[in-house]
Amino acid sequence: MGYIITALIAGVVIAALTIFIGLQKDAKYGSSTKSNLTRLTAIYVALIVFCLIGLGLYIGNL
């Protein structure tokens, strides 16, 4: 159970850092930041969900 909580906290921290960095606009790349940030956040969410499912399946088969 502790591993799941650790994985969730790590995922939230990584997502928060990604959003924080993505919100800092650069004059040249400011227009594409929002779409890139949305895609990257979706990738993190999907990765966390798949990892939790895999962990649950692993623990269930012990």
All heavy atoms as TSV, in Angstrom:
chain	resi	resn	atom	element	x	y	z
A	1	MET	N	N	0.824	-1.194	0.000
A	1	MET	CA	C	0.000	0.000	0.000
A	1	MET	C	C	0.869	1.260	0.000
A	1	MET	O	O	0.514	2.246	-0.602
A	1	MET	CB	C	-0.920	-0.034	1.218
A	1	MET	CG	C	-1.913	1.071	1.231
A	1	MET	SD	S	-3.105	0.831	-0.071
A	1	MET	CE	C	-4.261	2.069	0.325
A	2	GLY	N	N	2.000	1.192	0.673
A	2	GLY	CA	C	2.898	2.340	0.737
A	2	GLY	C	C	3.479	2.683	-0.622
A	2	GLY	O	O	3.733	3.848	-0.921
A	3	TYR	N	N	3.694	1.639	-1.459
A	3	TYR	CA	C	4.242	1.884	-2.796
A	3	TYR	C	C	3.249	2.628	-3.666
A	3	TYR	O	O	3.637	3.469	-4.474
A	3	TYR	CB	C	4.621	0.564	-3.469
A	3	TYR	CG	C	5.770	-0.137	-2.798
A	3	TYR	CD1	C	5.602	-1.370	-2.197
A	3	TYR	CD2	C	7.026	0.449	-2.769
A	3	TYR	CE1	C	6.663	-2.010	-1.579
A	3	TYR	CE2	C	8.090	-0.174	-2.157
A	3	TYR	CZ	C	7.910	-1.410	-1.564
A	3	TYR	OH	O	8.957	-2.028	-0.966
A	4	ILE	N	N	1.982	2.318	-3.512
A	4	ILE	CA	C	0.956	2.995	-4.303
A	4	ILE	C	C	0.900	4.476	-3.934
A	4	ILE	O	O	0.847	5.338	-4.807
A	4	ILE	CB	C	-0.413	2.326	-4.112
A	4	ILE	CG1	C	-0.375	0.902	-4.676
A	4	ILE	CG2	C	-1.520	3.132	-4.774
A	4	ILE	CD1	C	-1.622	0.095	-4.399
A	5	ILE	N	N	0.944	4.756	-2.651
A	5	ILE	CA	C	0.902	6.147	-2.201
A	5	ILE	C	C	2.149	6.889	-2.675
A	5	ILE	O	O	2.066	8.027	-3.141
A	5	ILE	CB	C	0.763	6.206	-0.667
A	5	ILE	CG1	C	-0.608	5.651	-0.260
A	5	ILE	CG2	C	0.946	7.620	-0.153
A	5	ILE	CD1	C	-0.807	5.484	1.214
A	6	THR	N	N	3.300	6.231	-2.592
A	6	THR	CA	C	4.537	6.851	-3.067
A	6	THR	C	C	4.470	7.132	-4.562
A	6	THR	O	O	4.882	8.204	-5.028
A	6	THR	CB	C	5.740	5.933	-2.767
A	6	THR	OG1	O	5.777	5.670	-1.364
A	6	THR	CG2	C	7.040	6.580	-3.193
A	7	ALA	N	N	3.931	6.173	-5.333
A	7	ALA	CA	C	3.799	6.367	-6.778
A	7	ALA	C	C	2.842	7.516	-7.090
A	7	ALA	O	O	3.094	8.315	-7.999
A	7	ALA	CB	C	3.312	5.078	-7.433
A	8	LEU	N	N	1.751	7.604	-6.353
A	8	LEU	CA	C	0.798	8.696	-6.567
A	8	LEU	C	C	1.430	10.046	-6.250
A	8	LEU	O	O	1.276	11.008	-7.012
A	8	LEU	CB	C	-0.449	8.493	-5.713
A	8	LEU	CG	C	-1.426	7.434	-6.197
A	8	LEU	CD1	C	-2.534	7.235	-5.175
A	8	LEU	CD2	C	-2.010	7.836	-7.532
A	9	ILE	N	N	2.143	10.127	-5.143
A	9	ILE	CA	C	2.783	11.391	-4.762
A	9	ILE	C	C	3.831	11.786	-5.795
A	9	ILE	O	O	3.894	12.947	-6.213
A	9	ILE	CB	C	3.395	11.283	-3.356
A	9	ILE	CG1	C	2.276	11.170	-2.307
A	9	ILE	CG2	C	4.295	12.470	-3.050
A	9	ILE	CD1	C	2.760	10.860	-0.912
A	10	ALA	N	N	4.634	10.821	-6.237
A	10	ALA	CA	C	5.653	11.112	-7.251
A	10	ALA	C	C	5.008	11.585	-8.549
A	10	ALA	O	O	5.483	12.531	-9.184
A	10	ALA	CB	C	6.508	9.876	-7.508
A	11	GLY	N	N	3.912	10.948	-8.948
A	11	GLY	CA	C	3.215	11.353	-10.166
A	11	GLY	C	C	2.657	12.759	-10.072
A	11	GLY	O	O	2.749	13.540	-11.020
A	12	VAL	N	N	2.095	13.083	-8.916
A	12	VAL	CA	C	1.530	14.427	-8.730
A	12	VAL	C	C	2.641	15.472	-8.745
A	12	VAL	O	O	2.500	16.535	-9.361
A	12	VAL	CB	C	0.717	14.493	-7.418
A	12	VAL	CG1	C	0.364	15.915	-7.052
A	12	VAL	CG2	C	-0.536	13.650	-7.539
A	13	VAL	N	N	3.766	15.166	-8.095
A	13	VAL	CA	C	4.884	16.108	-8.072
A	13	VAL	C	C	5.431	16.328	-9.482
A	13	VAL	O	O	5.676	17.467	-9.902
A	13	VAL	CB	C	5.999	15.618	-7.122
A	13	VAL	CG1	C	7.278	16.419	-7.289
A	13	VAL	CG2	C	5.523	15.681	-5.683
A	14	ILE	N	N	5.602	15.255	-10.240
A	14	ILE	CA	C	6.120	15.377	-11.609
A	14	ILE	C	C	5.151	16.166	-12.478
A	14	ILE	O	O	5.558	17.032	-13.252
A	14	ILE	CB	C	6.394	13.987	-12.201
A	14	ILE	CG1	C	7.591	13.362	-11.493
A	14	ILE	CG2	C	6.664	14.069	-13.700
A	14	ILE	CD1	C	7.810	11.911	-11.831
A	15	ALA	N	N	3.857	15.873	-12.344
A	15	ALA	CA	C	2.863	16.607	-13.131
A	15	ALA	C	C	2.849	18.087	-12.753
A	15	ALA	O	O	2.762	18.960	-13.619
A	15	ALA	CB	C	1.488	15.992	-12.946
A	16	ALA	N	N	2.951	18.384	-11.449
A	16	ALA	CA	C	2.956	19.775	-11.001
A	16	ALA	C	C	4.183	20.519	-11.532
A	16	ALA	O	O	4.072	21.665	-11.979
A	16	ALA	CB	C	2.911	19.836	-9.476
A	17	LEU	N	N	5.339	19.866	-11.490
A	17	LEU	CA	C	6.538	20.498	-12.025
A	17	LEU	C	C	6.432	20.721	-13.528
A	17	LEU	O	O	6.869	21.752	-14.043
A	17	LEU	CB	C	7.769	19.646	-11.705
A	17	LEU	CG	C	8.215	19.660	-10.253
A	17	LEU	CD1	C	9.342	18.645	-10.038
A	17	LEU	CD2	C	8.652	21.038	-9.830
A	18	THR	N	N	5.837	19.773	-14.224
A	18	THR	CA	C	5.650	19.920	-15.659
A	18	THR	C	C	4.739	21.104	-15.971
A	18	THR	O	O	5.022	21.913	-16.858
A	18	THR	CB	C	5.047	18.636	-16.257
A	18	THR	OG1	O	5.911	17.550	-15.969
A	18	THR	CG2	C	4.862	18.761	-17.755
A	19	ILE	N	N	3.653	21.212	-15.232
A	19	ILE	CA	C	2.725	22.326	-15.440
A	19	ILE	C	C	3.405	23.650	-15.098
A	19	ILE	O	O	3.276	24.628	-15.831
A	19	ILE	CB	C	1.449	22.119	-14.605
A	19	ILE	CG1	C	0.657	20.948	-15.174
A	19	ILE	CG2	C	0.599	23.378	-14.578
A	19	ILE	CD1	C	-0.492	20.494	-14.307
A	20	PHE	N	N	4.151	23.678	-13.992
A	20	PHE	CA	C	4.844	24.903	-13.593
A	20	PHE	C	C	5.830	25.357	-14.665
A	20	PHE	O	O	5.879	26.524	-15.038
A	20	PHE	CB	C	5.564	24.689	-12.262
A	20	PHE	CG	C	6.382	25.863	-11.824
A	20	PHE	CD1	C	5.762	27.008	-11.341
A	20	PHE	CD2	C	7.759	25.837	-11.909
A	20	PHE	CE1	C	6.501	28.105	-10.950
A	20	PHE	CE2	C	8.522	26.922	-11.520
A	20	PHE	CZ	C	7.891	28.062	-11.037
A	21	ILE	N	N	6.619	24.433	-15.170
A	21	ILE	CA	C	7.596	24.772	-16.210
A	21	ILE	C	C	6.879	25.165	-17.504
A	21	ILE	O	O	7.283	26.087	-18.196
A	21	ILE	CB	C	8.564	23.594	-16.444
A	21	ILE	CG1	C	9.452	23.424	-15.221
A	21	ILE	CG2	C	9.404	23.805	-17.695
A	21	ILE	CD1	C	10.285	22.163	-15.228
A	22	GLY	N	N	5.792	24.471	-17.823
A	22	GLY	CA	C	5.064	24.755	-19.054
A	22	GLY	C	C	4.363	26.094	-19.049
A	22	GLY	O	O	4.135	26.691	-20.103
A	23	LEU	N	N	4.025	26.587	-17.883
A	23	LEU	CA	C	3.319	27.864	-17.814
A	23	LEU	C	C	4.256	29.060	-17.954
A	23	LEU	O	O	3.801	30.178	-18.170
A	23	LEU	CB	C	2.545	27.966	-16.496
A	23	LEU	CG	C	1.349	27.026	-16.391
A	23	LEU	CD1	C	0.693	27.161	-15.027
A	23	LEU	CD2	C	0.337	27.282	-17.491
A	24	GLN	N	N	5.539	28.840	-17.824
A	24	GLN	CA	C	6.492	29.925	-18.024
A	24	GLN	C	C	6.660	30.134	-19.525
A	24	GLN	O	O	7.258	29.323	-20.223
A	24	GLN	CB	C	7.831	29.581	-17.366
A	24	GLN	CG	C	7.736	29.466	-15.882
A	24	GLN	CD	C	9.054	29.079	-15.250
A	24	GLN	OE1	O	10.045	28.867	-15.937
A	24	GLN	NE2	N	9.072	28.993	-13.947
A	25	LYS	N	N	6.122	31.228	-20.010
A	25	LYS	CA	C	6.094	31.463	-21.460
A	25	LYS	C	C	7.390	32.079	-21.961
A	25	LYS	O	O	7.989	32.920	-21.325
A	25	LYS	CB	C	4.919	32.368	-21.810
A	25	LYS	CG	C	3.592	31.695	-21.584
A	25	LYS	CD	C	2.483	32.508	-22.150
A	25	LYS	CE	C	1.182	31.741	-22.004
A	25	LYS	NZ	N	0.084	32.398	-22.625
A	26	ASP	N	N	7.743	31.630	-23.117
A	26	ASP	CA	C	8.859	32.198	-23.855
A	26	ASP	C	C	8.254	32.904	-25.064
A	26	ASP	O	O	7.283	32.432	-25.650
A	26	ASP	CB	C	9.804	31.074	-24.288
A	26	ASP	CG	C	11.065	31.581	-24.946
A	26	ASP	OD1	O	11.339	32.783	-24.850
A	26	ASP	OD2	O	11.769	30.760	-25.553
A	27	ALA	N	N	8.814	34.010	-25.464
A	27	ALA	CA	C	8.227	34.779	-26.561
A	27	ALA	C	C	8.137	33.966	-27.847
A	27	ALA	O	O	7.169	34.063	-28.589
A	27	ALA	CB	C	9.049	36.044	-26.798
A	28	LYS	N	N	9.111	33.128	-28.094
A	28	LYS	CA	C	9.140	32.364	-29.330
A	28	LYS	C	C	8.222	31.138	-29.296
A	28	LYS	O	O	7.626	30.775	-30.302
A	28	LYS	CB	C	10.575	31.934	-29.618
A	28	LYS	CG	C	10.772	31.297	-30.963
A	28	LYS	CD	C	12.248	31.022	-31.197
A	28	LYS	CE	C	12.462	30.410	-32.562
A	28	LYS	NZ	N	13.866	30.100	-32.791
A	29	TYR	N	N	8.112	30.492	-28.140
A	29	TYR	CA	C	7.377	29.232	-28.054
A	29	TYR	C	C	6.071	29.339	-27.261
A	29	TYR	O	O	5.447	28.331	-26.977
A	29	TYR	CB	C	8.255	28.160	-27.408
A	29	TYR	CG	C	9.492	27.859	-28.200
A	29	TYR	CD1	C	10.733	28.302	-27.765
A	29	TYR	CD2	C	9.414	27.149	-29.378
A	29	TYR	CE1	C	11.878	28.031	-28.496
A	29	TYR	CE2	C	10.551	26.877	-30.124
A	29	TYR	CZ	C	11.776	27.321	-29.671
A	29	TYR	OH	O	12.900	27.054	-30.392
A	30	GLY	N	N	5.672	30.531	-26.902
A	30	GLY	CA	C	4.492	30.717	-26.076
A	30	GLY	C	C	3.212	30.182	-26.686
A	30	GLY	O	O	2.329	29.701	-25.973
A	31	SER	N	N	3.076	30.231	-27.988
A	31	SER	CA	C	1.814	29.819	-28.609
A	31	SER	C	C	1.613	28.309	-28.585
A	31	SER	O	O	0.484	27.832	-28.528
A	31	SER	CB	C	1.766	30.325	-30.049
A	31	SER	OG	O	2.821	29.761	-30.801
A	32	SER	N	N	2.682	27.544	-28.627
A	32	SER	CA	C	2.535	26.086	-28.642
A	32	SER	C	C	2.628	25.467	-27.254
A	32	SER	O	O	2.451	24.263	-27.111
A	32	SER	CB	C	3.601	25.469	-29.538
A	32	SER	OG	O	4.880	25.718	-29.017
A	33	THR	N	N	2.878	26.267	-26.239
A	33	THR	CA	C	3.060	25.742	-24.889
A	33	THR	C	C	1.807	25.052	-24.377
A	33	THR	O	O	1.883	23.982	-23.778
A	33	THR	CB	C	3.453	26.875	-23.929
A	33	THR	OG1	O	4.661	27.462	-24.382
A	33	THR	CG2	C	3.655	26.356	-22.528
A	34	LYS	N	N	0.656	25.643	-24.615
A	34	LYS	CA	C	-0.583	25.083	-24.073
A	34	LYS	C	C	-0.870	23.703	-24.647
A	34	LYS	O	O	-1.205	22.783	-23.902
A	34	LYS	CB	C	-1.751	26.024	-24.347
A	34	LYS	CG	C	-3.029	25.564	-23.692
A	34	LYS	CD	C	-4.154	26.557	-23.898
A	34	LYS	CE	C	-5.417	26.062	-23.234
A	34	LYS	NZ	N	-6.517	26.984	-23.417
A	35	SER	N	N	-0.739	23.523	-25.937
A	35	SER	CA	C	-1.027	22.216	-26.523
A	35	SER	C	C	0.014	21.182	-26.103
A	35	SER	O	O	-0.327	20.027	-25.830
A	35	SER	CB	C	-1.099	22.306	-28.047
A	35	SER	OG	O	0.140	22.711	-28.580
A	36	ASN	N	N	1.272	21.574	-26.030
A	36	ASN	CA	C	2.313	20.654	-25.581
A	36	ASN	C	C	2.100	20.254	-24.129
A	36	ASN	O	O	2.281	19.097	-23.761
A	36	ASN	CB	C	3.698	21.280	-25.740
A	36	ASN	CG	C	4.100	21.421	-27.186
A	36	ASN	OD1	O	3.571	20.749	-28.052
A	36	ASN	ND2	N	5.040	22.315	-27.440
A	37	LEU	N	N	1.721	21.209	-23.302
A	37	LEU	CA	C	1.478	20.942	-21.896
A	37	LEU	C	C	0.297	19.993	-21.718
A	37	LEU	O	O	0.338	19.076	-20.900
A	37	LEU	CB	C	1.220	22.259	-21.162
A	37	LEU	CG	C	0.969	22.173	-19.671
A	37	LEU	CD1	C	2.175	21.571	-18.966
A	37	LEU	CD2	C	0.678	23.553	-19.127
A	38	THR	N	N	-0.746	20.191	-22.516
A	38	THR	CA	C	-1.916	19.314	-22.442
A	38	THR	C	C	-1.539	17.888	-22.825
A	38	THR	O	O	-1.929	16.930	-22.146
A	38	THR	CB	C	-3.027	19.830	-23.378
A	38	THR	OG1	O	-3.338	21.177	-23.006
A	38	THR	CG2	C	-4.259	18.975	-23.279
A	39	ARG	N	N	-0.777	17.729	-23.878
A	39	ARG	CA	C	-0.363	16.390	-24.310
A	39	ARG	C	C	0.536	15.720	-23.280
A	39	ARG	O	O	0.375	14.536	-22.977
A	39	ARG	CB	C	0.370	16.474	-25.647
A	39	ARG	CG	C	-0.533	16.827	-26.791
A	39	ARG	CD	C	0.256	16.851	-28.095
A	39	ARG	NE	N	-0.544	17.439	-29.136
A	39	ARG	CZ	C	-0.167	18.441	-29.906
A	39	ARG	NH1	N	1.021	18.957	-29.770
A	39	ARG	NH2	N	-0.966	18.927	-30.831
A	40	LEU	N	N	1.479	16.459	-22.737
A	40	LEU	CA	C	2.395	15.896	-21.759
A	40	LEU	C	C	1.669	15.504	-20.472
A	40	LEU	O	O	1.941	14.457	-19.892
A	40	LEU	CB	C	3.512	16.895	-21.458
A	40	LEU	CG	C	4.720	16.388	-20.707
A	40	LEU	CD1	C	5.333	15.185	-21.422
A	40	LEU	CD2	C	5.748	17.484	-20.567
A	41	THR	N	N	0.729	16.330	-20.043
A	41	THR	CA	C	-0.059	16.004	-18.860
A	41	THR	C	C	-0.896	14.758	-19.104
A	41	THR	O	O	-1.011	13.894	-18.225
A	41	THR	CB	C	-0.962	17.196	-18.475
A	41	THR	OG1	O	-0.140	18.355	-18.278
A	41	THR	CG2	C	-1.740	16.905	-17.210
A	42	ALA	N	N	-1.471	14.622	-20.291
A	42	ALA	CA	C	-2.245	13.424	-20.616
A	42	ALA	C	C	-1.363	12.178	-20.605
A	42	ALA	O	O	-1.777	11.110	-20.143
A	42	ALA	CB	C	-2.907	13.586	-21.981
A	43	ILE	N	N	-0.140	12.317	-21.075
A	43	ILE	CA	C	0.793	11.188	-21.048
A	43	ILE	C	C	1.097	10.792	-19.606
A	43	ILE	O	O	1.105	9.598	-19.261
A	43	ILE	CB	C	2.092	11.544	-21.800
A	43	ILE	CG1	C	1.809	11.629	-23.302
A	43	ILE	CG2	C	3.187	10.523	-21.525
A	43	ILE	CD1	C	2.948	12.213	-24.099
A	44	TYR	N	N	1.337	11.761	-18.739
A	44	TYR	CA	C	1.598	11.460	-17.328
A	44	TYR	C	C	0.399	10.780	-16.667
A	44	TYR	O	O	0.558	9.825	-15.910
A	44	TYR	CB	C	1.949	12.725	-16.551
A	44	TYR	CG	C	3.384	13.165	-16.713
A	44	TYR	CD1	C	3.689	14.489	-16.982
A	44	TYR	CD2	C	4.431	12.273	-16.595
A	44	TYR	CE1	C	4.997	14.904	-17.122
A	44	TYR	CE2	C	5.741	12.671	-16.736
A	44	TYR	CZ	C	6.018	13.995	-16.995
A	44	TYR	OH	O	7.307	14.406	-17.135
A	45	VAL	N	N	-0.789	11.277	-16.934
A	45	VAL	CA	C	-1.995	10.684	-16.343
A	45	VAL	C	C	-2.149	9.241	-16.808
A	45	VAL	O	O	-2.401	8.334	-16.002
A	45	VAL	CB	C	-3.244	11.520	-16.684
A	45	VAL	CG1	C	-4.518	10.789	-16.322
A	45	VAL	CG2	C	-3.186	12.862	-15.973
A	46	ALA	N	N	-1.980	8.996	-18.099
A	46	ALA	CA	C	-2.097	7.638	-18.629
A	46	ALA	C	C	-1.024	6.737	-18.029
A	46	ALA	O	O	-1.293	5.586	-17.663
A	46	ALA	CB	C	-1.992	7.654	-20.152
A	47	LEU	N	N	0.195	7.244	-17.898
A	47	LEU	CA	C	1.280	6.457	-17.332
A	47	LEU	C	C	0.991	6.079	-15.884
A	47	LEU	O	O	1.209	4.931	-15.482
A	47	LEU	CB	C	2.590	7.234	-17.425
A	47	LEU	CG	C	3.838	6.535	-16.908
A	47	LEU	CD1	C	4.125	5.283	-17.732
A	47	LEU	CD2	C	5.015	7.475	-16.959
A	48	ILE	N	N	0.495	7.019	-15.106
A	48	ILE	CA	C	0.164	6.739	-13.709
A	48	ILE	C	C	-0.937	5.698	-13.616
A	48	ILE	O	O	-0.858	4.759	-12.820
A	48	ILE	CB	C	-0.229	8.040	-12.975
A	48	ILE	CG1	C	0.994	8.924	-12.805
A	48	ILE	CG2	C	-0.850	7.740	-11.616
A	48	ILE	CD1	C	0.690	10.323	-12.331
A	49	VAL	N	N	-1.956	5.827	-14.441
A	49	VAL	CA	C	-3.063	4.866	-14.421
A	49	VAL	C	C	-2.568	3.471	-14.788
A	49	VAL	O	O	-2.877	2.487	-14.101
A	49	VAL	CB	C	-4.199	5.323	-15.372
A	49	VAL	CG1	C	-5.216	4.212	-15.568
A	49	VAL	CG2	C	-4.872	6.571	-14.827
A	50	PHE	N	N	-1.776	3.354	-15.846
A	50	PHE	CA	C	-1.267	2.047	-16.257
A	50	PHE	C	C	-0.346	1.445	-15.196
A	50	PHE	O	O	-0.376	0.244	-14.952
A	50	PHE	CB	C	-0.547	2.130	-17.601
A	50	PHE	CG	C	-1.482	2.300	-18.763
A	50	PHE	CD1	C	-1.250	3.289	-19.704
A	50	PHE	CD2	C	-2.586	1.486	-18.926
A	50	PHE	CE1	C	-2.106	3.454	-20.775
A	50	PHE	CE2	C	-3.449	1.641	-19.994
A	50	PHE	CZ	C	-3.209	2.634	-20.921
A	51	CYS	N	N	0.469	2.282	-14.561
A	51	CYS	CA	C	1.357	1.780	-13.510
A	51	CYS	C	C	0.560	1.279	-12.308
A	51	CYS	O	O	0.891	0.243	-11.725
A	51	CYS	CB	C	2.331	2.863	-13.072
A	51	CYS	SG	S	3.624	3.194	-14.280
A	52	LEU	N	N	-0.472	2.000	-11.938
A	52	LEU	CA	C	-1.305	1.563	-10.820
A	52	LEU	C	C	-2.043	0.262	-11.145
A	52	LEU	O	O	-2.160	-0.619	-10.293
A	52	LEU	CB	C	-2.298	2.663	-10.425
A	52	LEU	CG	C	-1.677	3.872	-9.738
A	52	LEU	CD1	C	-2.733	4.938	-9.500
A	52	LEU	CD2	C	-1.031	3.459	-8.428
A	53	ILE	N	N	-2.531	0.139	-12.367
A	53	ILE	CA	C	-3.196	-1.104	-12.774
A	53	ILE	C	C	-2.204	-2.259	-12.743
A	53	ILE	O	O	-2.499	-3.340	-12.212
A	53	ILE	CB	C	-3.835	-0.953	-14.173
A	53	ILE	CG1	C	-5.021	-0.006	-14.113
A	53	ILE	CG2	C	-4.253	-2.310	-14.733
A	53	ILE	CD1	C	-5.589	0.380	-15.468
A	54	GLY	N	N	-1.000	-2.043	-13.270
A	54	GLY	CA	C	0.019	-3.083	-13.270
A	54	GLY	C	C	0.429	-3.471	-11.863
A	54	GLY	O	O	0.589	-4.653	-11.546
A	55	LEU	N	N	0.568	-2.482	-10.992
A	55	LEU	CA	C	0.910	-2.756	-9.603
A	55	LEU	C	C	-0.191	-3.531	-8.903
A	55	LEU	O	O	0.062	-4.474	-8.159
A	55	LEU	CB	C	1.210	-1.444	-8.862
A	55	LEU	CG	C	1.687	-1.568	-7.420
A	55	LEU	CD1	C	3.012	-2.325	-7.372
A	55	LEU	CD2	C	1.852	-0.189	-6.807
A	56	GLY	N	N	-1.426	-3.152	-9.175
A	56	GLY	CA	C	-2.559	-3.871	-8.595
A	56	GLY	C	C	-2.616	-5.323	-9.061
A	56	GLY	O	O	-2.874	-6.239	-8.277
A	57	LEU	N	N	-2.362	-5.535	-10.346
A	57	LEU	CA	C	-2.347	-6.903	-10.866
A	57	LEU	C	C	-1.201	-7.705	-10.262
A	57	LEU	O	O	-1.356	-8.892	-9.942
A	57	LEU	CB	C	-2.235	-6.889	-12.389
A	57	LEU	CG	C	-3.465	-6.373	-13.141
A	57	LEU	CD1	C	-3.150	-6.254	-14.620
A	57	LEU	CD2	C	-4.644	-7.287	-12.917
A	58	TYR	N	N	-0.058	-7.072	-10.103
A	58	TYR	CA	C	1.093	-7.754	-9.519
A	58	TYR	C	C	0.812	-8.149	-8.060
A	58	TYR	O	O	1.080	-9.266	-7.653
A	58	TYR	CB	C	2.333	-6.847	-9.591
A	58	TYR	CG	C	3.541	-7.427	-8.901
A	58	TYR	CD1	C	4.256	-8.452	-9.492
A	58	TYR	CD2	C	3.949	-6.947	-7.666
A	58	TYR	CE1	C	5.371	-8.993	-8.879
A	58	TYR	CE2	C	5.057	-7.487	-7.040
A	58	TYR	CZ	C	5.760	-8.511	-7.644
A	58	TYR	OH	O	6.845	-9.035	-7.009
A	59	ILE	N	N	0.279	-7.216	-7.300
A	59	ILE	CA	C	-0.027	-7.491	-5.893
A	59	ILE	C	C	-1.125	-8.555	-5.794
A	59	ILE	O	O	-1.083	-9.420	-4.923
A	59	ILE	CB	C	-0.423	-6.193	-5.159
A	59	ILE	CG1	C	0.799	-5.289	-5.032
A	59	ILE	CG2	C	-1.003	-6.492	-3.787
A	59	ILE	CD1	C	0.494	-3.907	-4.501
A	60	GLY	N	N	-2.094	-8.513	-6.691
A	60	GLY	CA	C	-3.183	-9.486	-6.667
A	60	GLY	C	C	-2.732	-10.902	-6.982
A	60	GLY	O	O	-3.372	-11.870	-6.561
A	61	ASN	N	N	-1.622	-11.040	-7.689
A	61	ASN	CA	C	-1.145	-12.369	-8.072
A	61	ASN	C	C	-0.091	-12.912	-7.108
A	61	ASN	O	O	0.476	-13.963	-7.349
A	61	ASN	CB	C	-0.545	-12.339	-9.479
A	61	ASN	CG	C	-1.624	-12.199	-10.521
A	61	ASN	OD1	O	-2.738	-12.699	-10.335
A	61	ASN	ND2	N	-1.318	-11.527	-11.594
A	62	LEU	N	N	0.199	-12.203	-6.023
A	62	LEU	CA	C	1.189	-12.691	-5.069
A	62	LEU	C	C	0.691	-13.870	-4.292
A	62	LEU	O	O	-0.328	-14.132	-3.937
A	62	LEU	CB	C	1.619	-11.573	-4.111
A	62	LEU	CG	C	2.499	-10.505	-4.729
A	62	LEU	CD1	C	2.816	-9.437	-3.692
A	62	LEU	CD2	C	3.803	-11.080	-5.244
